[in-house]
Amino acid sequence: MPRALLGLLLCCLTLLIPAHAQVTLEVGYLPILPVAQLFVIEGEGWARDSNLELTLHNYNDDLPMIQALQTGELDAAYMGIGSAMQARIQGVALKVVAAAVKDHVGVVVRGDLARLAGRMPMDDAIAAFAREQGRKPVFAALSELSVPSTVLRFWLTQRLGLDLAAVEIRTMDPPELLQSVLAAEVDAACAVEPVLTVVQAEGGDARVLTWGAQLLSNHPGIVLVVTEDLLENHASVVENLVRLHIRATDLLVREPQRVVPHVQQFLGDRSVSAERIAEALRSPFLNYLSDPRRISASTVVMHDFRLVEGTLEEPVELADLFEFSVYQAATRSGR
């Protein structure tokens, strides 16, 4: 074939290849409100508009997500910071590229424990409850690795000065935890939205006793993680995803009512009405953010606490866990 003709053919083929081909990412998530940025990105159609196809995988616990990241089934995930640390210990090569929420955990009490907590400090209320009822108060919590469960243990031991043996902690998934509080099957719970809003509206005497910085100041929550392979080989794709995450955070803060249908679609628990979701999105118990630098110091506190209590088997090099440059690049390019 003549060289000139070959050159013309190659030029034509190049024109047929899209300049920005669509990229598909496998993304894991937990069906809770602290993951709302992902729900907004999908609900608003921003991913498709940015040549991203997000295939979402719903998990009720972080452990299966860690395994999926380890086996290469997921490229990215919205998971708790504690689980991200655990994943690094298990050899999963991942990076935290954005934060999603902070100071979002609350402790709910009801029944006799709520009555006692209204009269005296919580450590005394727990002891008085045990004397009156002849049993320990039961706290519902998410899995041991989860941020709410870690924050609960930190509050009980470091803030109240109690031994964990003073209470009974029952591990549940989010829908089960909500129903247990509403049915008065537990005396207290450590939870996140929309549970905090729903139980106050529908749980009779249930109320939020303490939350946020009162439990563990500036505590981190859900974070966006990506595999190191994705970051190394498709840095622009990760930057694009983080840019959308930042945009979603801004919309959640400015126009929470607009995103209610998106959240309800992905939340998973159809028993939570749109009205309750709208209330929860305006809740003081939610503090959405994107900048991972704002949770780095409190992540050190959580990391060290878990090392001492033994729920973290070995130290994690937190400087290797976070990758701040992606957020910085996304904010620059988004201006």
C-alpha positions in Angstrom: 0.0 0.0 0.0 1.4 3.4 -0.9 2.6 5.4 2.1 0.4 8.4 1.4 -2.7 6.1 1.2 -1.7 4.4 4.4 -1.4 7.7 6.2 -4.8 8.8 5.0 -6.3 5.5 6.2 -4.8 5.9 9.7 -6.0 9.5 9.9 -9.6 8.4 9.1 -9.4 5.6 11.7 -8.2 8.1 14.3 -11.2 10.3 13.6 -13.5 7.3 14.2 -12.1 6.8 17.7 -13.8 9.0 20.4 -11.5 11.5 22.0 -12.9 10.7 25.4 -14.1 7.1 25.5 -16.5 6.1 28.2 -14.9 4.4 31.2 -16.7 1.9 33.4 -15.9 1.7 37.1 -17.1 -0.9 39.6 -18.1 1.0 42.8 -19.1 -0.5 46.1 -21.1 1.4 48.7 -23.1 1.1 52.0 -26.8 2.1 51.8 -26.6 4.9 54.3 -26.9 8.7 54.1 -23.2 9.4 54.7 -22.8 7.9 51.2 -25.2 10.4 49.6 -22.6 12.0 47.3 -22.6 8.8 45.2 -26.4 8.8 45.1 -26.4 12.3 43.9 -23.8 11.7 41.2 -25.9 8.8 39.8 -29.3 10.4 40.3 -28.2 13.6 38.5 -26.7 11.7 35.6 -23.4 13.5 36.1 -21.3 10.4 35.6 -22.7 9.6 32.1 -22.2 13.3 31.2 -18.5 12.9 32.2 -18.0 9.7 30.2 -18.1 7.6 33.3 -20.3 4.5 33.7 -20.6 3.6 37.4 -21.7 0.1 38.1 -22.9 0.2 41.7 -22.7 -2.7 44.2 -24.7 -2.5 47.4 -23.2 -4.0 50.6 -24.6 -4.2 54.1 -21.1 -4.5 55.6 -17.6 -3.3 54.8 -15.9 -6.7 55.0 -17.3 -8.0 51.7 -16.3 -4.7 50.1 -12.7 -5.2 51.4 -12.7 -8.7 49.8 -14.1 -7.4 46.5 -11.4 -4.7 46.4 -8.8 -7.4 47.2 -9.9 -9.7 44.3 -10.2 -6.8 41.8 -14.0 -6.9 41.6 -14.2 -3.3 42.6 -12.3 -0.3 41.4 -13.5 2.1 44.0 -15.7 2.1 47.1 -17.5 4.4 49.6 -16.5 2.8 52.9 -15.7 3.7 56.5 -12.3 5.0 57.3 -11.8 2.1 59.8 -12.4 -0.4 57.1 -10.0 1.4 54.7 -7.3 1.0 57.4 -8.3 -2.7 57.8 -8.0 -3.2 54.0 -4.5 -1.8 54.0 -3.5 -4.3 56.8 -4.9 -7.1 54.6 -2.7 -6.0 51.7 -5.3 -4.2 49.6 -3.6 -1.5 47.6 -6.0 1.4 48.0 -5.9 5.1 48.6 -8.4 7.5 50.3 -8.9 10.3 47.7 -11.9 12.1 49.3 -13.8 12.4 52.5 -17.6 12.3 52.6 -18.8 13.2 56.1 -17.5 13.9 59.6 -18.9 14.3 63.1 -22.0 12.3 62.0 -22.5 9.6 64.6 -25.1 9.9 67.4 -26.1 7.9 70.4 -29.8 7.3 70.8 -31.4 6.3 74.1 -34.9 5.3 75.0 -37.1 3.8 77.7 -35.6 3.5 81.2 -32.1 4.4 80.1 -33.4 7.6 78.5 -35.2 8.4 81.8 -32.1 7.9 83.8 -29.9 9.7 81.4 -32.2 12.7 81.7 -31.5 12.9 85.5 -27.8 12.1 85.8 -24.5 11.8 83.8 -24.5 8.9 81.4 -21.9 6.8 83.2 -24.1 7.0 86.4 -27.2 6.3 84.3 -25.7 3.0 82.9 -24.8 1.9 86.4 -28.3 2.8 87.8 -30.0 1.0 84.9 -28.0 -2.2 85.7 -29.1 -2.0 89.4 -32.7 -1.3 88.6 -33.2 -3.8 85.7 -30.8 -6.5 86.8 -29.1 -6.5 83.5 -26.7 -4.4 81.3 -28.2 -1.8 78.9 -28.2 -3.1 75.4 -26.6 -0.9 72.7 -27.2 -1.6 69.0 -24.3 -0.8 66.7 -23.0 -1.6 63.2 -20.1 -4.0 62.6 -17.0 -3.8 64.8 -14.9 -2.2 62.1 -17.5 0.5 61.4 -17.0 4.2 62.4 -20.2 4.3 64.5 -19.1 1.2 66.5 -15.6 2.5 67.0 -16.9 5.9 68.1 -19.3 4.2 70.5 -16.5 2.3 72.1 -14.3 5.4 72.2 -17.1 7.4 73.9 -17.8 4.7 76.5 -14.2 4.1 77.5 -12.4 7.4 76.8 -15.2 9.9 77.5 -17.3 8.1 80.1 -14.4 6.1 81.6 -16.4 2.9 81.6 -15.3 -0.7 81.0 -17.0 -2.1 77.9 -18.2 -4.9 80.1 -20.7 -2.4 81.6 -22.9 -2.6 78.5 -23.9 -5.2 75.9 -23.2 -4.2 72.3 -25.2 -6.0 69.6 -24.0 -5.9 66.0 -26.7 -5.3 63.4 -27.0 -4.1 59.8 -28.6 -0.6 59.3 -32.2 -1.7 58.6 -32.1 -4.1 61.5 -30.7 -1.5 63.8 -33.4 1.0 63.0 -36.2 -1.6 63.5 -34.7 -2.7 66.8 -34.7 0.9 68.2 -38.3 1.5 66.9 -39.5 -1.7 68.5 -37.8 -1.0 71.8 -35.8 -4.2 71.5 -32.6 -2.3 72.6 -32.0 0.4 75.2 -29.7 2.5 73.0 -28.0 2.6 69.7 -25.0 4.3 68.0 -26.2 5.3 64.6 -26.1 7.7 61.7 -28.7 9.3 59.5 -31.5 8.6 58.6 -31.8 6.5 61.8 -31.3 9.5 64.1 -34.1 11.5 62.5 -36.5 8.5 62.1 -36.2 7.3 65.7 -36.8 10.8 67.1 -39.9 11.2 65.0 -41.3 7.7 65.3 -39.6 6.1 68.3 -41.8 7.3 71.1 -39.5 8.3 74.0 -36.3 7.7 71.9 -34.0 10.7 71.7 -30.5 11.6 70.6 -28.5 11.9 73.8 -25.1 13.0 72.3 -23.5 13.2 68.9 -20.6 14.4 66.8 -17.7 16.1 68.5 -19.1 15.2 71.9 -18.3 11.6 71.1 -15.0 12.0 69.3 -14.1 15.4 68.0 -14.0 15.8 64.2 -14.4 12.0 63.8 -14.1 10.8 60.2 -16.7 8.7 58.5 -17.3 7.4 55.0 -14.4 8.0 52.6 -14.0 7.5 48.9 -11.2 5.0 48.2 -9.8 3.8 44.8 -7.4 1.0 44.0 -3.8 2.0 43.5 -4.0 0.3 40.1 -6.8 2.6 39.0 -5.0 5.7 40.3 -1.7 4.8 38.6 -3.1 3.8 35.3 -6.2 6.1 35.1 -5.3 9.2 37.2 -7.6 11.5 35.1 -10.5 9.1 35.6 -10.0 9.3 39.4 -9.7 13.0 39.3 -12.9 13.2 37.3 -14.7 11.0 39.9 -13.4 13.2 42.8 -14.5 16.3 40.9 -18.1 14.9 40.7 -17.9 14.0 44.4 -17.0 17.6 45.3 -19.9 18.8 43.1 -22.3 16.4 44.9 -21.2 17.6 48.3 -21.9 21.2 47.3 -25.4 20.3 46.1 -26.1 18.3 49.3 -25.2 21.4 51.4 -27.0 23.9 49.2 -30.1 22.1 48.0 -30.8 19.0 50.1 -34.5 18.9 49.0 -33.5 18.4 45.4 -31.6 15.2 46.1 -34.3 13.4 48.2 -35.5 11.2 45.2 -31.9 10.1 44.5 -31.2 9.2 48.1 -34.5 7.3 48.4 -33.7 5.3 45.3 -30.4 4.0 46.7 -30.9 4.0 50.4 -32.3 0.5 50.3 -34.8 0.7 53.2 -38.1 1.6 51.6 -39.7 2.0 55.1 -38.0 5.4 55.4 -40.3 7.9 53.8 -39.2 10.8 51.5 -40.3 13.2 54.3 -38.0 11.6 56.8 -35.1 11.6 54.3 -35.7 15.3 53.6 -35.6 15.9 57.4 -32.4 13.8 57.8 -30.6 15.7 55.0 -31.2 18.9 56.9 -30.2 17.3 60.1 -27.5 18.9 62.3 -26.1 15.3 62.7 -24.8 15.4 59.1 -21.7 17.3 58.1 -20.9 16.6 54.5 -17.4 17.5 53.2 -15.0 16.4 50.5 -11.5 17.5 51.5 -9.6 14.4 53.0 -7.1 16.7 54.7 -9.9 17.8 57.1 -10.1 14.3 58.6 -6.5 13.3 58.6 -5.7 14.3 62.2 -8.8 12.7 63.7 -8.0 9.5 61.7 -4.8 9.3 63.7 -6.8 9.5 66.9 -9.1 6.7 65.7 -6.2 4.6 64.4 -4.3 4.8 67.8 -7.4 4.0 69.8 -8.1 0.9 67.7 -4.5 -0.2 68.2 -4.8 0.1 71.9 -8.1 -1.7 72.1 -6.9 -4.4 69.8 -9.4 -4.1 66.9 -6.5 -3.1 64.6 -4.0 -5.9 64.4 -1.1 -3.7 63.4 -0.2 -0.1 62.7 -1.2 1.4 59.4 1.1 4.0 57.7 -1.5 6.7 57.3 0.7 8.8 55.1 0.4 5.9 52.5 -3.4 5.6 53.1 -4.3 9.1 52.0 -3.6 10.6 48.6 -4.4 14.4 48.9 -3.1 15.3 45.5 -6.2 14.1 43.7 -8.5 16.3 45.6 -6.2 19.3 45.1 -6.0 18.6 41.3 -9.8 18.2 41.2 -10.4 21.5 42.9 -8.0 23.3 40.6 -9.5 21.9 37.4 -13.0 22.5 38.7 -12.6 26.2 39.0 
